[in-house]
Amino acid sequence: MTSKTTASLMAMCIACAAGAIASTAIAQDAPQDPAQSGAGAAAAVSGDAQQQAQQPAASDDAAPAAEEGLEVKQEDGKLVLPNGQDMTPDHMENGRWYTADDIPTFKIAEDGTIDYATFSGYRRYSAECHVCHGPDGEGSTYAPALKNSVLKLDYYDFQEIVASGKQEVNKAANLVMPAFGTNKNVWCYVDDIYVYLVARGAGDLPRGRPAKKESKSDEFTAQEDSCMNG
């Protein structure tokens, strides 16, 4: 990773660091575009603060949502989030799994092999989002645990916040989430990041790099190239 990319990542963290908006963030890991990465973020933070931002919040991985009272229902082969959104995989398109309502979702085989899009989401999150939101979606001293936030957010609300950013100003704090809609390194993979975080929040995917993944399909590659080079 280049020094310019590292600086961009820290800039993004700083924008989030003003507080902790409980609905944000994205990630990346493959070829970075320094000119686009971290667009819209600006501020200053000490080296100690930067280090704290990268520390995961305390978490019991065996019960990823229990501490916040978030119940993910998994019955009769269906996966339903606390917000009522059914995340059961129904069909595949462009190398990604979708629900019957065409919402991106994840699929994990009995042997632990995850679909490639979910693995892509892990990589993208680890490359950018973890600087503010902590490794594995666990949260940090600056920003919330996104693995929990996505369980409460509607998918389209998640997309809107990622694209346009969000700011909440009150007497207690000035909370800022930068916009990433024009950043291809983030926006081209927003669905991958989303399904990775849902898999984490549902408790179906443990912390760290997934041990097994499916191969990258030609359809996924074609869609990725179209977005990145379009």
C-alpha positions as CSV (number, residue, x, y, z in Angstrom):
1,M,0.0,0.0,0.0
2,T,1.4,3.4,-1.0
3,S,2.0,6.3,1.4
4,K,-0.6,8.3,-0.4
5,T,-3.2,5.5,0.1
6,T,-2.3,5.3,3.8
7,A,-2.7,9.0,4.2
8,S,-6.1,8.8,2.4
9,L,-7.3,6.1,4.8
10,M,-6.3,8.1,7.8
11,A,-8.2,11.1,6.4
12,M,-11.3,9.0,6.1
13,C,-11.0,7.9,9.7
14,I,-10.6,11.4,10.8
15,A,-13.9,12.4,9.3
16,C,-15.6,9.5,11.1
17,A,-13.7,10.2,14.2
18,A,-15.8,13.2,15.3
19,G,-18.2,10.6,16.7
20,A,-19.9,7.4,15.8
21,I,-22.8,7.4,13.4
22,A,-24.6,4.2,13.8
23,S,-25.0,3.6,10.1
24,T,-22.0,3.9,7.8
25,A,-18.8,2.9,6.0
26,I,-17.4,0.8,3.4
27,A,-14.1,-0.8,2.3
28,Q,-11.6,-1.9,-0.2
29,D,-8.5,-3.9,-0.7
30,A,-7.7,-4.5,-4.4
31,P,-6.0,-1.9,-6.6
32,Q,-6.4,1.5,-4.9
33,D,-6.9,4.9,-6.6
34,P,-5.2,7.5,-4.4
35,A,-7.0,10.3,-6.2
36,Q,-10.4,8.9,-5.3
37,S,-9.8,7.1,-2.0
38,G,-11.2,9.0,1.0
39,A,-13.0,11.7,-1.0
40,G,-14.7,14.3,1.1
41,A,-12.9,13.6,4.4
42,A,-10.9,16.3,6.2
43,A,-9.6,16.9,9.7
44,A,-6.6,16.3,12.0
45,V,-5.9,13.7,14.6
46,S,-2.9,12.7,16.8
47,G,-0.9,9.5,16.2
48,D,-2.2,8.1,19.5
49,A,-5.8,8.7,18.4
50,Q,-5.2,7.0,15.1
51,Q,-3.9,4.0,16.9
52,Q,-6.9,3.8,19.1
53,A,-9.2,4.0,16.1
54,Q,-7.8,0.7,14.8
55,Q,-8.4,-1.2,18.0
56,P,-11.5,-3.5,17.9
57,A,-14.1,-2.9,20.6
58,A,-14.5,-5.7,23.2
59,S,-16.8,-8.3,21.8
60,D,-18.0,-11.8,22.5
61,D,-17.8,-13.4,19.1
62,A,-20.0,-16.3,20.1
63,A,-23.0,-13.9,20.6
64,P,-22.3,-11.1,18.1
65,A,-25.6,-9.3,18.5
66,A,-26.8,-10.3,22.0
67,E,-25.2,-7.4,23.8
68,E,-27.4,-4.9,21.9
69,G,-30.6,-7.0,22.0
70,L,-30.4,-7.7,18.2
71,E,-32.1,-11.0,17.4
72,V,-31.4,-12.6,14.0
73,K,-33.9,-15.3,13.2
74,Q,-32.7,-18.4,11.5
75,E,-35.5,-20.9,11.1
76,D,-36.6,-23.3,8.4
77,G,-33.7,-22.4,6.3
78,K,-34.5,-18.6,6.4
79,L,-32.4,-15.8,7.7
80,V,-34.4,-12.7,8.9
81,L,-32.7,-9.6,10.3
82,P,-34.1,-7.6,13.3
83,N,-35.4,-5.0,10.9
84,G,-37.6,-7.7,9.3
85,Q,-35.5,-8.0,6.1
86,D,-35.3,-11.6,4.8
87,M,-31.7,-12.3,3.8
88,T,-32.2,-15.9,2.6
89,P,-30.2,-16.5,-0.6
90,D,-32.5,-17.2,-3.6
91,H,-30.6,-16.6,-6.8
92,M,-27.2,-15.6,-8.2
93,E,-26.6,-12.7,-10.7
94,N,-23.2,-11.3,-11.9
95,G,-21.4,-13.6,-9.4
96,R,-23.4,-12.4,-6.4
97,W,-26.2,-13.9,-4.4
98,Y,-29.5,-12.1,-4.0
99,T,-32.7,-12.7,-2.0
100,A,-36.1,-13.2,-3.6
101,D,-36.5,-9.4,-3.3
102,D,-33.2,-8.8,-5.1
103,I,-31.3,-7.7,-1.9
104,P,-27.6,-8.7,-1.9
105,T,-26.9,-11.5,0.6
106,F,-24.3,-14.1,1.5
107,K,-24.2,-17.8,1.3
108,I,-21.9,-20.1,3.3
109,A,-21.6,-23.8,2.6
110,E,-21.7,-26.4,5.4
111,D,-17.9,-26.8,5.2
112,G,-17.5,-23.0,5.9
113,T,-16.8,-22.0,2.3
114,I,-18.1,-18.5,1.6
115,D,-19.3,-17.0,-1.7
116,Y,-16.7,-14.8,-3.4
117,A,-18.7,-11.6,-3.0
118,T,-18.6,-12.0,0.8
119,F,-14.9,-12.6,0.7
120,S,-14.6,-9.5,-1.5
121,G,-16.5,-7.6,1.2
122,Y,-14.1,-8.7,3.8
123,R,-11.1,-7.5,1.8
124,R,-12.7,-4.2,1.0
125,Y,-13.8,-3.6,4.5
126,S,-10.3,-4.5,5.9
127,A,-8.6,-2.1,3.4
128,E,-10.7,1.0,4.3
129,C,-13.5,0.7,6.8
130,H,-11.5,-0.8,9.6
131,V,-9.5,2.4,10.1
132,C,-12.6,4.0,11.6
133,H,-14.9,1.1,12.4
134,G,-12.4,-1.4,13.8
135,P,-11.4,-4.8,12.4
136,D,-14.1,-7.3,11.5
137,G,-16.9,-4.7,11.9
138,E,-16.4,-4.7,15.7
139,G,-16.4,-0.9,16.1
140,S,-13.8,1.4,17.7
141,T,-13.5,4.3,20.1
142,Y,-14.5,6.6,17.2
143,A,-17.2,4.7,15.2
144,P,-19.8,2.1,15.8
145,A,-19.8,-1.7,15.2
146,L,-21.1,-1.9,11.6
147,K,-21.8,-5.6,12.0
148,N,-24.6,-4.5,14.4
149,S,-25.7,-1.4,12.5
150,V,-26.5,-3.3,9.3
151,L,-28.9,-5.5,11.3
152,K,-31.0,-2.4,12.1
153,L,-30.6,-0.6,8.8
154,D,-32.7,-1.2,5.7
155,Y,-30.4,-2.1,2.7
156,Y,-31.4,1.0,0.8
157,D,-30.8,3.2,3.7
158,F,-27.3,1.7,4.0
159,Q,-26.7,2.5,0.3
160,E,-27.9,6.1,0.7
161,I,-25.7,6.8,3.7
162,V,-22.7,5.3,1.9
163,A,-23.4,7.3,-1.2
164,S,-24.3,10.7,0.3
165,G,-22.7,10.6,3.8
166,K,-24.4,11.7,7.0
167,Q,-23.9,14.5,9.6
168,E,-25.5,14.9,12.9
169,V,-24.8,18.1,14.8
170,N,-26.0,18.7,18.4
171,K,-24.7,20.2,21.7
172,A,-22.9,17.0,22.5
173,A,-21.0,16.3,19.3
174,N,-20.5,16.9,15.6
175,L,-20.8,13.5,14.0
176,V,-19.7,13.1,10.4
177,M,-19.8,10.3,7.8
178,P,-18.2,11.3,4.5
179,A,-19.8,10.5,1.1
180,F,-18.4,7.7,-1.0
181,G,-20.7,7.7,-4.0
182,T,-18.1,9.0,-6.3
183,N,-15.3,6.8,-5.0
184,K,-15.2,3.7,-7.3
185,N,-12.9,1.9,-4.9
186,V,-15.8,1.9,-2.4
187,W,-19.0,2.2,-4.5
188,C,-18.2,-0.6,-6.9
189,Y,-18.1,-3.0,-3.9
190,V,-20.7,-1.5,-1.6
191,D,-22.9,-4.6,-1.9
192,D,-20.0,-6.9,-1.1
193,I,-19.2,-4.8,2.1
194,Y,-22.9,-5.0,3.0
195,V,-23.2,-8.8,2.8
196,Y,-19.9,-9.2,4.7
197,L,-21.1,-7.1,7.5
198,V,-24.5,-8.9,7.6
199,A,-22.7,-12.3,7.7
200,R,-20.7,-11.0,10.6
201,G,-23.7,-9.5,12.5
202,A,-25.7,-12.7,12.0
203,G,-22.9,-14.7,13.6
204,D,-22.4,-16.9,10.6
205,L,-18.9,-15.6,9.8
206,P,-16.2,-15.6,12.5
207,R,-13.6,-12.8,12.9
208,G,-10.5,-12.7,10.7
209,R,-9.8,-13.7,7.2
210,P,-12.3,-16.4,5.9
211,A,-10.5,-19.7,5.7
212,K,-12.4,-20.9,2.6
213,K,-13.9,-19.1,-0.4
214,E,-15.4,-19.8,-3.7
215,S,-13.4,-18.9,-6.9
216,K,-14.0,-15.6,-8.5
217,S,-16.4,-16.1,-11.4
218,D,-16.2,-14.6,-14.8
219,E,-19.5,-12.8,-14.2
220,F,-18.2,-11.2,-11.1
221,T,-15.0,-10.1,-12.9
222,A,-17.0,-8.6,-15.8
223,Q,-19.2,-6.6,-13.5
224,E,-16.3,-5.4,-11.5
225,D,-14.4,-4.3,-14.6
226,S,-17.5,-2.5,-16.0
227,C,-17.9,-0.5,-12.8
228,M,-14.2,0.3,-12.2
229,N,-13.5,1.2,-15.8
230,G,-16.8,2.6,-16.8
